[in-house]
Amino acid sequence: MKILHELLETLPVEPIQVRDIVIGVHWTMVCSKYAGLGSTIVETGPHGHSPVTSVGELHQKSAQDLARFILSDSLLEASIGIAALNSIIEIDESKIVQVNASDILASESEGKNLAVVGHFPFVDSMKAICRNCWVIEKKPYGEDFPEEAASEYIPRADVVAITGTAFINHTIETLLSLCQPCAKIMILGPSTPMLPLLFDHNVTFLSGSRVIDEEAARITIQQGAIFKQVKGVRLISMNHNERNPE
């Protein structure tokens, strides 16, 4: 979990108090310096329940303490951890590009082999323009391939799109290691940490989110919103070329 430790090392030493935490059926939001999102993932335990360490006291902790939950073997705790991490990140607006992840992938993947880890809504349109579009999913849908197929298709891809939930289930390093050195790699989804250090791991694009209206996001997340229903969230992207502009 080297990458996860590197992410934690970017956090400020001075504790940042958690102001609020919301765990919805689809999304988790932690509010500290900013507000950060993470997918809510729950493993199957007895009766489908997944206990959380220090439940009832999480709002009393620092955001850094909650961010360390990303190292947890509990998927629900790791979901809280990535949301807490994202609530601390300082995003340099000068590095942000106003382009949707799907538009970037369409531009980069036309006529090429594309591997997508996670079934995103745009995959059908990608299949119409790519030479091959292999969708790899933990819970396959339709023509998706199971996660075991990652080692077969990712090394053959010119472009690889990886869901940000790979930080939560601790598969991110394995998935990145399967990419060929010359591949264009995108990490995408609201859980994605918008940290330039990920470019040191051969990532080309980051496409994530920023909460701009906490109350609107809180209400919709509490009421079970899927992402397109979540209010008060802005989609943002960053590319490697914008890291150190001349």
NORSUL-V104841 format. One record per run of one state. SS is the DSSP state (H for helix, E for strand, C for the rest). FROM is the first residue (numbers start at 1). LEN is the number of residues. If there is no record, write none. Layout:
SS/FROM/LEN
SS/FROM/LEN
This chain:
C/1/1
H/2/8
C/10/7
E/17/1
C/18/2
E/20/4
C/24/3
E/27/5
C/32/3
E/35/5
C/40/6
H/46/3
C/49/9
H/58/3
C/61/1
E/62/1
H/63/9
C/72/3
H/75/14
C/89/4
H/93/3
E/96/2
C/98/3
H/101/9
C/110/3
E/113/5
C/118/5
H/123/5
C/128/4
E/132/6
C/138/7
E/145/2
H/147/10
C/157/2
E/159/5
H/164/3
C/167/5
H/172/7
C/179/5
E/184/5
C/189/7
H/196/6
C/202/3
E/205/7
C/212/2
H/214/9
C/223/4
H/227/3
C/230/3
E/233/7
H/240/3
C/243/4
